[in-house]
Amino acid sequence: MPHLVHVLGVTDRDALHQHFAALDPQDLRMRFGRLPDRDWLRLYIEGIDFARDTVLGVREGPVLIGAAHVALFDGAAELGLSVIPSRRKRGVASALFDRGVLHARNRGIVELFIHCLSENQAMRRIARKAGMRILVEGVDTDAWIELPPATPFTLGEELVARQLTLVDLALHAPWASKAPERSEA
């Protein structure tokens, strides 16, 4: 079953904090290229500009099991992602990557970058699978791909994805799980 990728917003900062708290130090080092301390992570999350950048997430109930940050620059974007250990090798990272590429492409971004540690085999595998050019320089690896222009199909694909996540949220909202009370007449 494909993973629904949600566009996160300012109200999801707590979920992002919890997501990163679920990663062990090695996972955090792989995600950020360094071992961030709590204060650095807090500043990173609080500093995300949701009006400019896009943060995507895959949820299981209220838990954010995967997150991707698509940081936009002039004509380019950088994508970073993470998945909690118990949910890896299930397509979550690929779903986040594909949605990040679609999102960037539909906004006129012409080049998408990934920067990771050379030992991060998972990110390198995703980059290879996507046909990205990869440059390994010592402990760092950079990958990039030129994105084609948006098409009516890609715009529609993103619109459908957003609508599916809205339906999913409505079905899984706290009030949706409560059965209506019957009045005794």
N, C-alpha and C positions, 0 to 999 in steps of 0.2 A: 504494500500500500504506500503510495507516495506521501511524503511529509508535507503538511501545510506550513508554509513559511509566512509568518505574520510580519507586518511592518510595525515596529515598536515605536513608542513615543515617550515623552517626558514622564508620563505616569508609570513607565516600566523601569525606571532607574533602580527601584528596590529589587526587581526581578533580575536585573543585570548584576547587582551586588551579590545576590544569592547564587547566581550562575557562576560567577568568578570564585566565590567562596567554596563552591563544590569542586573546584579544580585543585589538584595538588601542586606543590611548588614547581615541579618539573613541567607540568602542563602549562602553568602560567609563564614559565620561562620560554617555552615553545611558542606560545601565543604572542608574547610581547617582545621576544628577543632578549629579554633580561628578566631577572627575578624581581618583580615589583613588590614593594611593601604595601601594607594596607592604605597608608596615606596616599601613595602614588595612585593606586587603583581607585580610591575614592575621588581624587582629583580628575583622573581620566574619565570616569563615568559621569561625574558632575559637569565636566567640561565638554561633553558631546553636544554639538550644536544640531539639534534635531531639525532645525529649519534649513540647514545646508546639507548635512550628511544624512544617511539612512542607516538605521540599525534594524536588522532582520532577526527573527527568532523562530525556533521550532519549540512548541510547548507540548508537554504531556500534562494535561490538567493545568494547574497553576504553575508548574515547574518549567522553567526555561532550560531545555536540555541542550540547546545549541544556539549560538549567537554569531552574527556577522556584522561588522561595521564597514560600511562603504563610505569612505571619506572622499569627498569630491573636491577637486582642484580645477583650475582652468583647463577644460578639455580632457582631464584625466581623473582617474579614481584609484584609490588603494583599497584593497579588500583584506581584512583580517578576520579569522573565524576561530571558534572553539566549540567543542562538543564535550559534554561530561563523559567521563570514562565508561560508565555502564551503558551508554547508548552509542558507542562508536561501532564502526563497521556495519552500520544499518542504513547508510545512505543519507544521514542527516547533513553531514558536511557537504556532500555533493549537491543536495537540494538547496542549501544556503548559498553555495557558490553559484549555481545556475541562476537562482533568483537575483543574486547580486549583479551578475553579468547582465541579465535582462533589464534590471532597474537602471543600471548605468547606461546601457545602450539606448534605452528609451528616453534618456535625458540628454542625448547628443554627446555623450562621452565617447571619445575616439580611442582611448587607450586605458586599459585596466592593468594595474600592477599588484604584485604580491611580493612582500619582503619577508623572508623568514630565515631562521637559522638553517644552515646546510644540513644539520642532523635531523631536521623536521621532515621525515620521509612522507608523512601523510600529506602535508601541503605540497611537497614536490610531486607526489603521485597525482594529486588533483590538477596541478599545473600541467603536467605531461598529458594527462587525459584530455584536458581542454585545448591542447595544441599550443600552449604558451611557449614563448622563447624563454629559455632558462640560462642564467649566467651564475655559475658558482664561483665565488671569490672567497676562498678560505672558509671562515666560519659563517659567512653570509651568503644567501642565495636570493637573487632577484629574478622574477618571472614577469613577463608582460605579454599582452595580446592586443592587437588592434581590433576594435569593435566595429562592425558594419553599422550603417545608419539604421535607425528604427524603421519599421514597416508597419502597415496597418495590422498585420498579423501579430507582431511582437507587442504592439500597443494593446491589442485585444487580449493577448495572452496574460499580460500583467493585470489588466482590468478584471479578467475572470479570476485570477489568483487572489486579488484583493477581495472580490465579492465572496469567494469561498471562505476566506478567513473571517469575514464578517458574519457569515452564517454559522461557522464553527464557534465563534465567540458567543453568539446569541444562544446557541444550543448548549454551550457549556458554562454559561454564566451562572452565578450562584442561585439566582431566582429560577432558572430553568430546571434545576434538579429537584425542586420542591413541588410536590403534588399539591394541586389546589385543594383547599379545605372545603368540605361539603357542609352546607348548613342543614340542620335537621328542621324539616318543615312539618 
